[in-house]
């Protein structure tokens, strides 16, 4: 079996990996790695989730603000002219 060497791992990440190893009942690091790869689950903490929620809210507010300024469906030609400063109306 091959060996994997990981250098310069931040202490916070190492603590989280150790916690997961115990929580998932893995005896070896290889078992933990196998379970993480098989699960394909992204583990997020509450702070990161809240940042993502704020970002999504901001994006949706921006979408509403931009959409409210459009009178109808813009065409590619109108948007190209507008972006080049030709003032298509």
WOTA-V783124 format. One line per field, one symbol per residue. ss: DSSP state (h for helix, s for strand, l for the rest). A space follows every 50 residues. Layout:
# WOTA-V783124
ss = ???
This chain:
# WOTA-V783124
ss = llllllllllhhhhhhhhhhhhhlllllhhhhhhhhhhhllllllhhhhh hhhhhhhhhhhhhhhhhhhllllllhhhhhhhhllllll
